[in-house]
Amino acid sequence: MPQSDIDLKPSKFFELQPPKAKILLLACGALAREIVDITQANGWQGFAIQCLPAKWHNTPQFIVPALRDKIRANKHLYEKLFVLYGDCGTGGQLDAMLREEDVERIAGPHCYSFYTGNETFAAHKAKSAKFP
């Protein structure tokens, strides 16, 4: 597998900025490796990527303000912005902010649900909730 052009150490901000990018993907650092690998493996030059630290799942109060700042700092630079984040403990605050900013996100309760699929994640969560 080719080595990525960006630093993917935990708790850092990650960025990939192809010169012809017209779409900005604002993503969770927990998804960074996969997003960068897919983008680079397919030679997709139309996507810029900025990731926030994965460890913010432990402090979800940082997610919404940071994404709002990223959106406002970049909205005029790209044709479209997408957020690659689940709700991740924001209690609906992420979706409310995204509606205000007119930005879409991928559906899901948590970034880690994207690895198993949202239905499998929900079934596992429901099953584990029955056994305290």
N, C-alpha and C positions, 0 to 999 in steps of 0.2 A: 504494500500500500504506500502511495507517495506521501512524503512528509508535508504537512500543512505549512502554509506561508505565515500563519499567525500563531501566537503564543496561546496555548490552551491550558495553562496551569490554572488550578482552581483559584477562585476569588479575584480574578483579574477582569478587566474589561477587554472584550475581544472585538476586533474589527477586521473586516476584509473589504477592501475598496477597489474593485475593478474600475478603470477609467471610464467605461461606457455604461456604468450602472444607472438604471432609471427607476429601479424599485429598491426600497430599503426594507430589509427584514430586521425588525427589532426582536431579539430573542433572548431566552433564558440561557445562561451559561451551561446548564445541564444538557442542553440540546446542541451546543456549539460544535462538538466534534462531528456529529452526524450531519448537521446543516452544512458545515464547511466541506466535509468529504463529498457529499452529494453534489454540491455546487461545483467543486473543483473537478470531480470525476466526469461530470457532464459538460465541462467547459462553459458553464453559464456565466457570461460576462455582464448580464443585465441586472444582477442582484448584488447590492452592497449588504453587508451583514454587520450589525452591532449587537453584541451580547452583554447582558448585565450578569453580575456574579451569581452562580448557582446557589451559593450559601445563603442568599437572601430568602430562600424558602423557609429558613429558620427565623427570619425577621421580615415578614411580608409587608410590614408598614413602609419599607423602603421601595417596594416594587412600583407602586402607582406613581409617586412623585418623580421617581427616576425615569420611568417611561414617558410621563407627561413632558419632562424636560427634553428628553431625546426627540419626542414627536415635534415639539415646538421648535427645537433647534434645527430640525432637518426637513420639515414639511415643505418648505419652499425650494429645497434642493433636489427633490425627486418627484416623479410623476405620481407615484403611489407608495404608501407605507403599509406594511402588514406587521402585526404583532404575533410572534410565535411564543405564546405563553398560555398556560391554563390559568384558572382563577387563582390557584396557588395560595389559598388562605387569605385573600383580600376581602372575602365576604361580599363579593359583588361590586366592590369599589373599582376594580379594574374595568369591568364592563361599563360602568357608569361614566368613567373618565373617557373611555374609548368612544362612547356615543357622543359625548361633548366635543371630542376632537375629530369626529367623523373618520375613525380608523377601525378597520376590522381586525379580528384575531381568529386564530384557529379554535375550534370548539374543543372544550375539555375542562375537567375540573382541576387538573394538575399537570404540570409539565411531564411528570413521570408516567402519566397515563398514555402518553403518545407512544411509548415503547411497547406497551401491551395491547393498545387499542382501548378506546374509552369504555366500550361495553365490558371487556374483560376486567378492566380496572375497577369499574363500578361493582361488578359481581364479586370480585375479591374483597373489596371494601365492605360490602354488605355481609359477606360470609364471615370476615374477621370481626365485624361488629357484634356478631352473635355470641362470640366466645371471648369474654373479657379476660 
